[in-house]
Amino acid sequence: MSTRGREAVCCGSAAQSLGGIAAQDFAALDQAAVKLICADGRFSVPAQQMGRLLGERIAMERGGKSLRLDEALSTLVSACGCECVLHSHFLQRTPDGALLQITGCTTVLGWEIPAVNRAVCGFDAGLFEGFLSSATGKSVGVEETACLGLGDFSCEFKITVDSAQAVNGEREGVGDGNC
Ligand SMILES: [Zn+2]
């Protein structure tokens, strides 16, 4: 609470840009998305779509597509550059899924998320989904199962890999190539 002024900078090692968006704009967007969803639950869907697109872009700029799920998760957490404040912890891990618990959001946001009776981190769920799908080349679904917005102690994201769909699309042309 008394560390105001630090949150904007976060770690010195943090990426300058994420998916082509300046890191500080990215953080502002994340914060705005939470506030929008707190104000009106209908923002959840567009926020999730936006997060998903950004997640895909971040995975692409990191050359992804061949990472294992756990590697992709570690990459994502460090890419966001908030390891020092944002604590992520796996409550459960299996080859085709995980339950990721995140604490410290309030510190990062610099704003206390009110209990509004709904999950408010749709942007982040979309971000994880887009990044993990692109980075692993599989269809990954992410659902927020606990949230500060629901009055829970932390936010929890259930990550599921749809292994049935993992086989097709090995190397489908991705449109905007990078050569
Ligand atoms: Zn949440």
Boltz pocket constraint, residues with backbone or C-beta under 6 A from the ligand:
constraints:
  - pocket:
      binder: B
      contacts: [[A, 119], [A, 120], [A, 121], [A, 144], [A, 146], [A, 147], [A, 148], [A, 149], [A, 154], [A, 155], [A, 156]]
      max_distance: 6.0
